């Protein structure tokens, strides 16, 4: 069976639960990916993903088919993720312990894990406006124009934010590498 998104959208807008379910299943991984990168952790990403799926289901009839369905879904996922971050800021949190993660790695996976940790830590330290554009552009390959539509900002603003975000990521990653190596040396010594 081939996947015809526009046909499924039309059917879902007319009330087909099967079509809606296929749309949600087809887009689930992309939705979760957006939510995971923006929120920074799996639990919050799961919450934001659920909120996105519910919102898509509730609002499918109001989707304007002149826009791309994926852009509409990305906007909902981005907003749900930002809402989850705001909710989280009002809840007590536990500290991320970098030492624990590093000491539980195996030597063959250590470098790749450190790189992954560097990226995740650096992403979480970015302001929301930078984190969101980087996730949408670099993780999902969303065009500048689509990101502008999702965030309701001009594409020039998107380009500027991406450039500034990449510079901040570079600075954060270089700082994290030095810090994580220091932690590793203390654990090995």
C-alpha positions, 0 to 999 in steps of 0.5 A: 500500500502506497502512502498518499498523504494528501489523500489521507489528510482529505479523508481524515478531515472528512472523519476517517479514523483509519486515515487519521491513524495512518497519518499519525503513525507515519509522522510519529517518528518525526514528531518524537524526534522534534520533541526529543531534541527540543525538550532534551529528554525522553520523558518530556518528549513523550509528553510533548509527542502525545500532546502533538498527536492529540492536537493533530487529531483534534484540529485536522479539520481546520488544517488548510491544505494549501500549506504542507501537512508536515509544516503544520505538524512540525509547528504543533510539535514545536509548540507542544515541546516549548509548552512542555519546557515551560511546564517543566520549568515550574516543576522540581527537577533532578540534576543531570550527572555527567560523571555517572554517564561517563563511568558507565560507558564501555571503552569502545563506545566512549568517544561516540557517547561523549560526542552525543552527550556534547551535542545534547548538553550544548543543545539544552544550553541554547536559548529556545529560539536557537535550539528550535531552529537548529533541530528543525534545520539540522536534525530534520532538514526543514527548509528556511521557509518552512521554519519561518512558517512554523515559527511565524518569523521571516526566513532571514530571521531563521537564517540569522538564528541558525548562524548564531545557534551554530556558533553557540553550539560550537562554543558549547561543544568545545567547552563540554569536551574540555569539561568531560575530559577533565571528569574522565581524568579524575575518574581514571586517576 
